[in-house]
């Protein structure tokens, strides 16, 4: 039990999955008692991945996410032609494409 007061300590596992598509399968395994030989009460498995990500990192609405480092997977979008009539965008509005992502930031 997670919510409310409990006079004795109880075991709680927080699982973070790399692939959010696996949540349903892992939830079924936890309910079936396959993990550590006991049935587990599962909470928040119904919450969509993106919403859980926002909650875990305290992001709201269009909150800005600042990263110390990021990696990019291929394929990156092609470089878009620059329109001479547009003003320069601030760095936080940058569009990441083949021309703007350094090689060392790209995953193999």
VEXNU-479441 format. One record per residue (C-alpha): residue in one letter; x, y, z; residue number from 1. Coordinates in steps of 0.1 Angstrom, whole numbers, always signed. Example, Ala and Ser with C-alpha at 12.3 -4.5 7.8 and 13.67 -1.06 7.14 Angstrom:
   code       u       v       w   pos
      A    +123     -45     +78     1
      S    +137     -11     +71     2
end
This chain:
   code       u       v       w   pos
      X      +0      +0      +0     1
      X     +14     +34     -10     2
      X     -12     +59      +1     3
      X     -20     +67     +37     4
      X      -3     +60     +70     5
      X     +13     +26     +76     6
      X     +27     +16    +111     7
      X     +53      -8     +97     8
      X     +77      -3     +68     9
      X     +67     -19     +35    10
      X     +87     -28      +4    11
      X     +83      -3     -25    12
      X     +99      -7     -59    13
      X    +101     +21     -85    14
      X    +107      +7    -119    15
      X    +118     +29    -148    16
      X    +116     +12    -182    17
      X    +137     +22    -213    18
      X    +108     +12    -236    19
      X     +74     +26    -224    20
      X     +57      +0    -246    21
      X     +68     -26    -221    22
      X     +47     -12    -192    23
      X     +17     -34    -199    24
      X     +39     -66    -200    25
      X     +58     -57    -169    26
      X     +26     -49    -150    27
      X     +12     -83    -159    28
      X     +43    -100    -147    29
      X     +42     -81    -114    30
      X      +5     -90    -109    31
      X     +12    -126    -117    32
      X     +38    -130     -90    33
      X     +66    -138    -114    34
      X     +89    -111    -100    35
      X    +106    -121     -67    36
      X     +80    -148     -62    37
      X     +52    -125     -49    38
      X     +23    -105     -63    39
      X     +29     -68     -64    40
      X      +5     -39     -62    41
      X     +11     -17     -92    42
      X      +4     +20     -92    43
      X      +6     +46    -119    44
      X     +10     +21    -147    45
      X     -20     +37    -164    46
      X      -3     +71    -166    47
      X     +10     +78    -202    48
      X     +48     +79    -205    49
      X     +50    +116    -215    50
      X     +28    +127    -185    51
      X     +49    +106    -161    52
      X     +81    +121    -175    53
      X     +67    +156    -169    54
      X     +57    +148    -134    55
      X     +90    +131    -125    56
      X    +110    +161    -137    57
      X     +86    +188    -124    58
      X     +78    +201    -159    59
      X     +45    +219    -164    60
      X     +28    +231    -196    61
      X     +54    +245    -219    62
      X     +82    +245    -192    63
      X    +117    +248    -205    64
      X    +139    +217    -201    65
      X    +176    +225    -198    66
      X    +201    +198    -204    67
      X    +238    +197    -197    68
      X    +243    +173    -226    69
      X    +221    +156    -252    70
      X    +226    +129    -278    71
      X    +208    +127    -311    72
      X    +197     +96    -330    73
      X    +198     +93    -368    74
      X    +182    +103    -391    75
      X    +182    +140    -383    76
      X    +160    +163    -403    77
      X    +178    +178    -434    78
      X    +190    +214    -432    79
      X    +162    +238    -440    80
      X    +170    +268    -463    81
      X    +174    +300    -445    82
      X    +148    +327    -453    83
      X    +166    +361    -455    84
      X    +134    +378    -443    85
      X    +133    +361    -409    86
      X    +152    +374    -379    87
      X    +177    +352    -360    88
      X    +161    +330    -334    89
      X    +174    +329    -298    90
      X    +195    +297    -291    91
      X    +167    +283    -270    92
      X    +144    +282    -301    93
      X    +171    +265    -322    94
      X    +159    +238    -347    95
      X    +183    +208    -345    96
      X    +191    +193    -379    97
      X    +220    +177    -398    98
      X    +238    +210    -400    99
      X    +235    +221    -364   100
      X    +242    +189    -344   101
      X    +279    +183    -338   102
      X    +292    +149    -347   103
      X    +302    +141    -311   104
      X    +266    +146    -300   105
      X    +253    +119    -325   106
      X    +248     +83    -314   107
      X    +266     +57    -335   108
end
